[in-house]
Amino acid sequence: MSKKSKKQAQRGTLALCITAGLIIGAGLGPFVDNMLLSIMIFGLLGIAAGIVFTRGTRF
């Protein structure tokens, strides 16, 4: 795998995790009674998951 395709794959994984977090946050927003807070929390969790998946446990 070349450097360029590896970097694009990492960006795609990060974008997928962020998008999934935002969608889950929007879906669970009515249950929490605060849509904006739910979207922000799950968006941040998506960012964290994307970083863990792309970089592994090495920081």
Buried (B, 14 or more C-beta within 10 A) or exposed (E): EEEEEEEEEBEEBBEBBBEBBBBBBBEBBEEEEEEEEBBBBBBEBBBEBBBEEBEEEEE
